[in-house]
Every structure is written in C-alpha cells, then in structure tokens.
Amino acid sequence: MTVRRLGPGELGALLDTVRRSSWRWECQGHYAVDEGELDAWRAGQPIEETDEDRVWHAYIRRLRAAGILFERVRMLTDPLTEYLRWMLSITHANIEAGEDIRWIDQHQATRLGMPGYDFYILDDDRVAVFCFDEQTELIGIDLDDDPEVVRQHQGWRDLVWPLATTHADYIAGNR
C-alpha cells in the first residue's frame, strides 16, 4: 500500500480496523470539528455530552474491554489557545472512558523535534497523517504502511510519551 489518501469521512472505518493499539499525536491549537461545543463553552453554558462524544466514548470503552490501548499526547501551545483551555476542562470524560491522555508544552515538543502535524500510529504497522485546511477542517488522511515511516513515527512516540504529563498530574499542578 505505502501511501493511500482517505477522505475525512473514512476516519471512523479506519479506526474500526484497530486490533492491538492506537496512539495519537495532536499538535494543533484548534480543530474546527468542535466549534459548536467550543461556542457553548465560551458562552458559559454547561458542558453537555454530545451524540458524537457518546459514540467516541463507547468506541474507547469497546477498545479497552478488548484490551486495546488508546493513548494520546496533546501539545499545549504557548500561549494556550482558547480551544486548548476548553479541552483541558473536558478531557476528564475521555479519561473516564479509558483513554490515556497526556500533555506536553510546545517548547518541549519543539526541543524534542516532534512533527508539526497530527498523526495516529495504528497497531504499530500503519501511520495515519491528518491533513487540515487553513480553517482547521480535516480534509484528508494519508495512510502509510511503509516500515521506515512507521519506525520514524514510533521513534517520536517513544521519545515524547514518557516525558508528557498525565492529564491528572497536569490538572493537579495547574490549579
């Protein structure tokens, strides 16, 4: 296969192929997909679980019940964007569903040489690189199974994961 371009609508089907592990690097300061929820938070409305949230949390619970890890590191911009402040306030729901989410600041990520794009490592044999437009809308996913590309992304994962702060520790240290 090497590289195959998937449309944004194919992400769910791609994630349903995970059989052993999923690891995600997130480094954008904003994602358009969450704009409605972010607007409600900005307006001071109570944070309510959406249908999309319920589907995601059910997916994570199914993975965990099957013994499949779902790990994620999110990069915190300097200064923090409004989007990331909102994410910090709601991430506990993903943790409760079974995700292991950690945070790392932008300066440390840059020093480590982390890439400036989002990606998943799926089952340690495929990399899914996310492509966004200027409005932070997901426009495509480049799926690559080239062993060298997979090794490069595993190297970044193995470098950043032990240095990233767990969500609980980050929240406890920033109250």
N, C-alpha and C positions, 0 to 999 in steps of 0.2 A: 504494500500500500504506500509506504513512505508518507506523502502528504495528501490529504483529501480535505477539501473545503466543505464544511457543513453550514447550513443556514441556521439562524438563531432558533428557529422552531424545532430543530433537531436535538437540542441540548438534553431535553428530558429523556429521549430514546437513548442517547449516548450514555447518560448516567445510569440508565437501567441495565447497561451491559457490565457494570462493575461487579466483580466477583470476589476480589480479595481486599482492595484498599483504594482509597481516593484521597488525594492531598491537593490542596489549592493554595496558590499564592495570589493575594489580592493587593494591588498597589494603586488603584485609582482613588482619588479623593471624593468621587461622586459617581453614582450609577443611576442613569435615567429611569431604569425599571422601577425604582422605588419612589418615584416623585410624588405620587398621591399620598403615600404614608408619611413621607417627609413633610409635605404641606400640612397635614393634620397635626403632626408633632410641633411644627413651627407655630401653629395657631393655638397651641396649648391644649389640644384635645387629648383625651385619654388614649393611650396606645392600645389598640384592639388588634387581635389576631385576625388576619385576612384569610380568605379562602386559599390564596397562594401560600401563605405561611402554614396553614394546616396541612396542605399537600406536602410541603417541604419537610415539616416535622414528622409526618407519617413516613415519608421516604427514609429519613435518618433513623427513625425507630426500627424500620424493617432492616436496614443495613446492620444496625447494632445487634438486633436479635439474631441475625445470621453470622455474627462475629466479624463483620466487615468494618474496618476503621474508616472514619471520615474526619480528616484533620485539615486545618486551615490556619494560615498566618495572614493577618491583615496588617498592612503598613499604615502607620499613623503619620499623616502629613504634618509639616511644620510651617505655619500654624495649622492646628486641627481645622478641617473644614466642618461646616455645619452638618453635613451628611455623616461624617465620622463621629461627631458628638452624638448624633441620633443613634448611630449603630452601637456605640458604647452603651446606650441606655436600653437597647432591646436585645442584645446578644445573649442575655441570660436564657431566653426562650430556646435558642438553638442549642445551648449547652445542656439544658434540661432534656432536650430531645435526643442528645447523645453525641453531638459534635464536640471535638476538642479544638477550641479556637484560641489562638494566641495572637499577641500584638507585638509589633516592633516599630521603633520610631524610624522615620525617614533617613535621618543622618546615619544611624547604624546600618540600615539596609543598603544605603549607598556605599558605605565603607566596605561592606561585605561583597559588593559587586552584584547585588540582586538585580534582575532584569526589570525594565520599566513597563512590562506588560503582564497581564494576568494569565495564569495557566493552571491546568489540572494535570496531575500525574495519575493515570488510571491503571490500576493493577500492576504498577511498575513495568508496564510494557507499552504504554501509549502516553503521548503528551497532547493535550488539547489547549491550544493557544487562542485566547479570546481577542477578537478584533472589534474595536469600538469606533464610532464616528466622532466628530467633534462635539456632538451633543451628548456623548457618553451612552448612546444606544448601541447595544450589541448588534453587529452587522454580519458576523460570521465567526466560525470556529475552525481553525486549522488543526486537523487531527494528524499526528505524525507518529509512526512506529519505528522510525529509524533508530537502531540501537545507540548510536552516538548521540543523537538528540535526546533520547530518553536518559542516557547516562549524565549528560550535561545538566538536565533539569533535576535529576536525582541529587547531583552534587550541590545544587543550590538549596534543595530541600534539606539535605543533611547538614549544610552549613548554617542555615537560618533557624531551623526547628529548635535545637537545644538552646539558642540564645533568645528566642522570643519568649515573652512573658505570658503566662496563662491569663485568661480573662479574669478569673477570681483574684489573682495577685495584682493585676493591673488596676482593677477597680478598688481593691483594698488600699493600694498605695497612692491613689489619686482622689481620695475623698476630701 
